[in-house]
Amino acid sequence: MESINRFSAKSEVFIEEGCYITELRNVRNDPDCSIARARVEPGVKTKLHRLQGTVERYVILQGVGEVEVGGDRPVSVSPLDVVHIPAGTPQRIRNVGSGNLIFFCICTPRFVPENYEVLED
């Protein structure tokens, strides 16, 4: 059934940003939204980046972190917090806990690689 995407831990990939991503749903015939699971290991801060033309929301599921959005000072986040990141806004997140920081990345419209821009080496 095309309306159900099954989770597979084997599909997790490490990306240059410094975290692991599992695409849960990102398909051409559903261009309005994509959903991914991100995992950041303890002590890791992702690279500063932005998504052009794409609004992103982080829904924190597990762990504790500090998120920076648009040059603002880092703000603590924990389970069930939702971070809203406007299109084109610089962002990064750091895991400040002892376990994995896991969150959903919900993008509208759907995430496409050509909209992704790393802002630091």
N, C-alpha and C positions, 0 to 999 in steps of 0.2 A: 504494500500500500504506500503510495507516494506521499501521503499526508503524515506519515510517521517516520521520523528519523531516529534510528536506534543508536544509543551511545556505544562507542567502542573505544576503550582506553588505548588500544593499539594505534588509533589514528592521531594520537597526540604528537605534535612536532615542536621542536625548539626553533624559535625565531630570533632574528638578529637583535630585536628589541631587548632580549634578555629574559624571556619567559617562555612557557610552554603553552601552546594553543591546541584545542580540540574544536574543530568546526562542528557544531551541533546541527545547524541548518544555514546553508548559504547556497541558494540555487537561483539560476537565471529566471525561472518561471515564477519566482516569488521575490521580485526586486525591491519590495517595500521594506524588508527587514532581514537581518541576519543575526544569528545567535551563536556565540562561541563561548567555550569554557577556557579561562586563563588560569594558569598555575605559576606562582612566583615562589621560588625557594627562599628559605630563611636568609635574611641579610642582604638579599638582592634588591637593587633599585633598577627598574626598567629605564631604557634610554628615553630621553625627551623626544617626543614625536607628536604628530598631528594627523588628522584625517580631513582632507579637503572635501567639502561637499557632503560630509557624513556626520550626523549627530550620533554620539555614543553615550551609552549609559553603562556603568558598572553596577552590578548587584552583588554585593559581597556575600559569599556563602560560608566561608570558613577562614579563620585566622584574623590577624590584625595588621593594619598597614597605615601608611601615610600617603595621601594622594596630593599631587600638585596639579592644579588646573589654571591655565592662563597666567602663570607667573605669580599667583597668590602663594602665600606661605603654606607649607605642608599641613594637612588636616588629617586627624586620626579617623580611620574607618574600621568598622567591625561588622559581624554578620547582620544581614538584612538592611544595611545602609545602602542607599542608592546615590551614585555620583552621576550628575548630568554634565556632559562635556559638549559644548556647542561645536559645530563644524568649524574646522580650521584653528581650533584652540590648542596650544601646546599643553601636553599632559605627560605625567609619569606617576608611577606608584612604587612604593618601597615596602617590602615585607619587614616589619619590625618585631614579629613574633618568633617563636621557636619551632613552629610547624609551617606547613605550606599555607600560603595565602591563595585562596581559590575564589574566583568570581566569574559571573556571566558578563560578557560584553554584548550588548544589544545595540545594533547599528541600524539607523534609518537614514537614507535608504541602505540597502545591504552593503556590506563591506566589499570593496574591490581593491586589489593591490595597488592599482595606479593612483588611488587617492591617499595612500600611506606615504608619509614623509618623516624620515628620521632627522632630528634637529641637532644631534651631537654625535661625535665619533664613539 
